[in-house]
Amino acid sequence: MITFDKLKMVVGLGAIKSYDGTRFEATVKNGKTSARKYYQEYPFLLKIKLDYKRYEAVIEFSGKILGKDYPELISSKTIRQCFENINALGVCEVDIDAMMDAEVVKCDVTTDRTVTDIPELTGYIRSHIRNYQQYPCRKFSNGNLVIEKNVVSSRTKKRLTIYDKEQEMKRAENSKFVKDNGLQGSYEGICRLELNLNSKEQIRFSLLTHDTKLSSVLSSKAEPIQAFLKDIVGDVPDPQPLSNRKTYFTMLVLKDCDYDLEKVEAKMRELYPSRGTSISKLMEPYRAMAEQIGKQKAAAKRKKRAKSEDELI
């Protein structure tokens, strides 16, 4: 079942049965109200725009609209609860059945996984990117990773964010939400993967749907996050021992580039500017060596941890 942490959709104005005009900000042009807007950030993001010129409503909300059920995320199972919670605010009343025909124009496909060492996971993914020029990525000091598809058109742009959800929920702006909804401990060891799809074209392509109606989006059987990772992460050859001039040279290049494969790729592109050169082939020994170094570091880390645990006994 596909899940989301944010949805933005457009629906005919008739899907809004009623609204409290005192809670909407009016946009007046030439003496006439052309639109009304409602906005809130806490306890969840909710944006509502009533556009009288286009006779449509634009509604955007985040998964926190589910309150204590936030870990369930937005899905076909929880979508009615999302709209019921909007209606409970008293801001407006939406026709839930009509909303199922709304056009989804933006969404954040989201999945949560239990991961023992999130920085190690993001480090592995970053070191195995097939092409850093096509998929630039940023790894932050806290281990979070952001990978973007480098394209000119915003309609085909994708961004995947991988981060420690437990740490994110401990931030000051989230701590009250956690306490109010009894979610303490709910995100321990949870790694969140979030894929931003910012156009109808990208939604159709990634979710394998013929349209972007809310009912179609929620019933998608696609696995867009896994597909994106499969596209960007390359296979790594078996590590080779440091026993000849070639591997010695490989190690020197890695060291010179601070063991950063993105810097190595940039260097290779400088040294081999010809379009006929296979950068992925050139990168194979560096990926293999980085893999070997990574395994050695992980083994040393496990050994150190085991020793510390033994000393506590």
N, C-alpha and C positions, 0 to 999 in steps of 0.2 A: 504494500500500500504506500503510495507516494505521499509525502508530508511536506508542509511549508511552514515558514516562520513569518512570512509576510505576503499579502495579496493586495493588488490594486486592480480594480475592475470598473467598467463603465456599463451602465444600465439605463434603460428608458426612465424618464422622470416619474412615470406612473408606478414604478416599483416602490416609491416612497409614499406610503399611505398618508402620513401626516408628519408634522415637525413643529418644534417649539421655536417660533421666530425670534424670541428674545435671546436665544442661545446661539444664533447664527449671526455672523457679520455680513452685512449687505454690501454688495458692490453696485453703485448707482452710476448710470451713464445717461446723459441727456434727460435727467429727471426720472428715469425709469430704473427699477432694480433688475439688473441683468443676471445676477447670481447671488447666492448666499453660501457662506463657508463656515464650517465648524472644525475646530482643531483642538486636540488634547494630546499630551505626551504621557501622562500618568493617570491610572496605573498601567495603561497600555496605549500604544499609538493608535489614534483614530482620526482620519481626515474624511470629511464629507463635503462635497461641493455640489450644489444644486444649480445647474446651468440652464437658465430659462431660454437663452438664445438657441442652444442646441437641443433643448428639451431632453436633457440627460442628467444623470447623477453619477458622480465619480466617488467611489468609496475605497479607502485604503485602511488596512488595520494590520496589527502585528499579532503574533501568536499569544502574547501575554493577555489577550482578550479572554483566554480560557481560564485565567486565574489559577486555582489550585490544580487544574488539569493541563497547565502549560506544557509539562513534559510530553503530553500526547501530541502536541503540535496541531496545525491545521490540516485536516484531511476530510475525506468523505464521511468519516465517522463522527467528526466533531464540528463540521461546518454549520449545522443547524444551531448548535450551542453558541457559536460565534455570533450569529445574527440575533439569537434570543438575548444574548448579553448586550448587544447594541440597543435593542428595543427596551431592555430593562433600565437603560440610562435615562430614558424619557426625553432624549434629544430629538429623536424621530422614531417612526415605526416603519420598518421595511417589510415588504411582502417577501417572505422567505422563499416561497415557490418561484416567484418571478426572478429572484436573485440568481437562481440556478441557470438562467439564460444570460446572465451578465457576461460581458466580454472581459476576460482577464488580459490586462495590458502590461503588467509587471508582476513578477513573483520571485520569491527566494525559496528555491527547493532546498530542503534541509533534512539532514539525518544526524542522529546522535549515536555514537559508538563508545563502548567502554574500552579505554586504551590505558595500558600501564604507564607508558612513558611518551607523552605527547610531543615534547621537543625532539625525542629520538625519531618519532614517526615523521614529523615535518622535515627534519634534517635529511632523512632517507629520501623522501619525495623530492625535495629540492635538489639533491645530488644526482637524481636520476631523470631530470627533465630532458626530453629528447633535443629540444632546440630552445635555448634561452632567448634568442632573438624573437622567435615566434610566440613564446610563452614566458615573458618576463615575470619574475617572482621576487617577492620581498619576504625575508624571514626576520622577525623581530626578536629582541633580546629575551622576551618571555616565551619564545618557541612558536608563536603564531606565524602562520604562513598565508600569503596572498598571492595567487597566481592569476594572471589575466591573459586573455587571448589578444594578441597585438594585431588589431585590425583598424582600418580607417573608419568604417561605418559603425555607428553606435548600435545599429539594428542587429549586427552580428557579433557584438562584443559580449564576452562572458567573463565572469570573475568568480573564482572559487576561493573561499576563505576557510582555513582550518585553524581552529583555536580551542583553548581550554575553557569549556563552558563553566566549570566550577569557579575558576578565577574570575570570569566575566560576571558571574552572578554575585560575587563577593564585593564588587565595586559599590561605592556609596549610593549611586543612583539606582542600584538593584536590590540592595540589602533590605529595604522596607518592603518591597514587593515579595521577596522571599519569606520574610517573617509574617506578613499579613496573610499569606497563602499556605503557610506551613510546609514550605519546600526545602527546609534545612536538610542538607545531606542528599537531596535528590540528584545533584549533579556531580557527585564525587567520582572522579576518574572518567568523566564524560568528555569525549572529544566531539566537537560539533563541526560538521562539514556543511557549508552553505554556498549554493550556486545561484548567483544573481542573473536572472533572465529579464532583460529590459525592453523587449519588444515582442509584438505578437508573432513576428516571423521567427524569432529565436525560441519562443515558447512552443510553437508548432513543431519546429525542427527538433528541439531537445526532448519534448514529451511525446513525439510521434503521434500527434493528433491532427485531424483535418481542419479543426477550428479551435478557437480559444474560449469557447463557452465554459463557464465555471464547472458545469457538470462533466464536460469532456476532460478538462484539466485534472479534476479530482479523481476521475476514473482511469487515468493513464496508467499503463503497466510498465512504462519506461523506467530506466534507472539512469538518469542523466548525469549524476555525480560520478558513478562508476564508469560511464562511457567517457566522460571528460578526462578522468584520471588515466584511463586506458590509452587515450589519444596522446597525452602529454608525457607519460612515464615510459621510458625505454627499457629494454632488456639490458642486463649487465653481463658481460662475459665473465668467466671464472677468473678470479684474481690470480696473478702470476707472481712467483717469488722474485725477490730482488736479486737476480743472479747474473745479469748481463748488462751491457752498455745501454740497451734500449730501455730496460726497466729503470736503470739508474737515471737516465735522461728524463724519463717520465716523472720520477720522484722529484727531480730538481725543478721541473716546470710546475708541478703541483705546489711545491714549497714556495717558489717565486710568486705564485698566484694566491698565496695564503690558504691553500687547500680548498679554494673556492672554484667549483667547476664552471660557474658562470663566467668568472674572470678568465679561466683557461679557454673556454669557447671563444671569448672575445679576442684573446691572443691568437688563437688558431685562425680566426677570420682575418686578422691583420697579416699573418704570415702566409696564408694561402688565399689570396683574394680572388682567384679564378673561380668562375661560376661552376665549372665542371668538377670542382673538388667536393667530395662528400665529407661534410663537416662531422656528420654522425659517425662515419668510419674513423676519422681522425681522433674523435673523442673516446673511442672504445678503450684504449689502454689507460687513459686517465680515469675513466669511470671504474674500470677494474681495480686500479690502484687505490682509488678513493674508497671503494667497497672493502678492500682488504684492510685499509687503515681504520675504517669505521668498525669493522668486526673486531679488530684488535682492541680498540678503545672500549667497545661494549663489553668485551670479555674481561678487560681490566676493571671496568666499573662494577661488573657482577662479582668479581673476585674480591674487590675492596668492600663491597656491601656485605658479602658473606663473612668476611673476616670481622667486620664490625659487629655483625650479629652474633658471631661466635664469642666475641669478647664480652658481650652482654650476658651470656649464659653463665 
